[in-house]
Amino acid sequence: GAVEIIHRRELADAADPEARRVELVDDYTERLANPYIAAERGYVDDVIEPAETRRKVAAGFRLLESKR
C-alpha cells in the first residue's frame, strides 16, 4: 500500500521491517486515512455523509446538464 511506497527505504533499512511497517501503517491511518483530515488539508473537496449522497450527486448532475 501507500506506506510501502512512501517509506520504502526506511522499511528496507529497519532492523525489524514488519514491526516498523505496522507502526507506519497505524500512523498513516490515524493521520491521513480519515476523510475529514483529508478535506481539511485540501486533498478532497468535500466529505459527503451517507444520508446526503443522493442529494449531492443529483445536484452535481443538474449542474452538468447544460454542459457539453
Residue pairs with C-beta under 8 A, 6 or more apart in sequence:
1 25
2 28
3 11
3 21
3 24
3 25
3 28
4 11
4 21
6 28
7 20
7 21
7 24
10 20
10 24
11 17
11 20
11 21
11 24
14 20
31 37
32 38
35 44
35 47
36 47
38 44
38 47
39 45
39 46
39 47
46 56
48 56
